[in-house]
Amino acid sequence: MSGILRTLRLPAAGRAPTLMVLLPGAYMTPEQFVDAGFAEAVALPGGMLDLALPALDLAAISDGSAVAAVHREIVVPAREQGYAQVWLGGISLGGFLALAYAAEYRDAIDGLCLLAPYPGSRITQAAIAAAGGLTAWQPEPAQLADPEFRVWRWLRQRPAAFPIYCGYGADDRFAAGMARLAATLPPAAVTCIAGGHEWPVWRLLWDHFLAGGWLTAPASGEH
């Protein structure tokens, strides 16, 4: 099967041991990551890694093929190419897709970098809140047909050793849902800074992630 993803690849100077796949938010392009300085940041001390920036259209996201395409066309070949670690990250809807990927293929990646991750619709959030919160929520079979509920089920039962970084702006329009997501993580894995749902905030959070030593940790499991 031929590939369906247009992917911008930015290798570090020399061969980096880690590949970071950054998934865009709705209507974002791979080039916007470059324009915002994400590629420049990886050349700083402690940030050496290769980047893969796929373009995802909303049709592929809606029909569920985007996550499978990322696995088939980027992650699996990266393992075959010998990367020691493969991380998945994303902004906004891309952050949600990274979580959806982890829920389906957790053993294929070594960690997640979530920047202002979309936490799901108001319907999903309200259903979990009405159940008394994530710990009390017991997903119904019909709910698990929805990838949003599958993501929240995975967050509740994810392996404790699996690393997830989550950063978001305190004034983000999705901040309440992001805070609920962040509450499933150790405090040291969460960064909340001033600002909204915008590129300058996401770039600062990217710098926080790169400076945090996440990519120097040993791989989380066998692949």
N, C-alpha and C positions, 0 to 999 in steps of 0.2 A: 504494500500500500504506500503510495506517495505521501509525503508530508503535507499537512494542511497549515502549519504554522510558519509565518514569517518571523524569523528570530534574529535579532541583532546580537552578535557575540563580541564581547570585549575582553580579550585575554589580558592578563597582567603582563608586566615586563618579565619575560621568561615564563615558565610553566608553574602556575599556582597549584597547590595541593587541593584546593577547595573550589568548587563551582557554586555560585549563588544564582539561582533562577528567580528573577524578580517578575512577578505577575502584575500587570497594570490594572488600574481601576477602570470604570466604565468610561469609554470614549478617550482613554489615554493611548498614547503611542510609545513605543520603545524609545524614540528619540527624545521624548520629554524627560526621561530619566537622565539622559546625557546632558540636556540643556540645564537641568537642575543641579548638576554637579555630582551625581551619584558615581559616575565613572572616575572623576578626579579623586574622590574620597578614597577609593580603594588603593590608590598609589601611596597613601600616607602610611607612616609606620604602624604596623599592626593590622593593616587593612588589605594586605595582598591577597587577592582572589580573582578568579575569572568570573565574568558576568554573562548570563544568558537572559536576554530581554525579549520574550515572545510578544507578538501582537495577537490579541484575543478579540474576536468580534462577538457582539452580543448574541448573535444567532448560535454560535458554538457554545457559549455559556448557557443559554436558555435550554438547548437540547441535550445538555450534559456531555457533549463530546470534547469540550475544552480540557477538562481534567485528564481524561484518557489520552488525549493528544500530547499533553505535557509529559505524561509518563512515557508514552511510546517513543516520542520524537526527541526528547531532551534528557530525561532522567536515566532511562535505560542505556542510551548510547554513552552518557557521561560515565556510568559505571564501567562500561566496556572499554572506555578510553583510559581508565585507571585513576580517576580522581579519588583521593583518599576520603573526601567528604563531599556530599551534595546537600546543600541547604535550599529550602524553598522560602521565598518571601513574597510580599505583595503589599500594595497600597489599596485601601478602601475595599472595593469589590474584589480586587486581586488578593487582599488579605483573607477574605472569606474563601476564595477559591483555593488558597494555600491550605487552609484548614480542611476544606472538603477533600483535597488531595490526601492529606494526612489521615483522614478518616477512612479512606479507601486503600492507601498504599503506605502506611506508616513505616514499614520496614525498608522502604526504598530510599528514605532520606534520613539525614542526621539531625535535623532541627528546623525550626521555623522562625522567621523574622517578620513579624506582623506590624505594619505601620498604619495606624488608624483603620483597623480592620472593620469592615461592615459587619455588624453583629446579627443581621437577619431582620426580617420585617417586624412591624409592630404586632402582627398576629402571632408570630413565633415568640416574641418577647413576652407578650401578654399571657400566652398559654403557660409558659414556664413560671411567670410570676404568680398566676392564679393557682398553680399547684403548690405554692409555698416556697418557690425558689428552686434552683437547680438540683440541690441535694434531695429534695422531696419529690421532684418531678419524676414520674414514671411514664416514659413515652408509650403512646398507644400505637398499635401496628399501623394504623392509617397515617399517623404522623411521620413514621419512619420512611414513608414513600417520598417525603420532602427532604432534600439535601440539607436544609437549614436545621431541621430537628436532628438529622444524623450527625451534623457537626457538633451540636450541643451534647448529644449523647456521648460522642467520642471525648469531648473536653472533660466530661464528668468521670470517665473511666480510663483516660489516657495513662500510659506508664509514667510514673513519677520521674524517672530518669530521662525522659525525652525532653530535650531543651526547647523552650519556646520563649522568645522575646516579644513583648508587646509594648508599643509606644503610641501615644495619641495626644492630641491637644485638648486642654481642659475646656475649651470653648467649641469643640467639634460638635456638629449637630447630632452626631451619633454617640456622644460621650457617655450617656447613661448606659447604653448597651455595651460599650467598650469597657466600662468600669465593671460590669457584671462578668464579662469575659476575663478581665484582668484579675478578678477576685479568685479565679480558679488557679492562678499562678503564684509562685513565691514572690514576695514583695520586691526582691532584688531583680526580678525578671521584667519589671514594669517601669516605664518612664512616662510620666504625665507632665507636660510642659504647657506654658501659656500659648494660646493660639487656637486657630480653627482648623477646618478641613482644607488645607492649602499646602502648596509645594514648599514654601520656606520652613514650615513646621516639619514636614516629612523629611526634608534634608537634615535638619538638626537632629531628628530622631535617628536617622541613618548614621550620623556621626556618633551618637550615643551608643548605638549597637556596635559599630566598628571598634570603638574605644573600650568596650566592655569585656573583651577577652573571650567572647563566645566562640570564635572560630579557632581558638587554640586548644579547646577541649578535645579529648579523645572522642572518636566516633561512638555513637550511642548503641550500636548493635552490629550484628553480622548482616551482610548483604549478599 
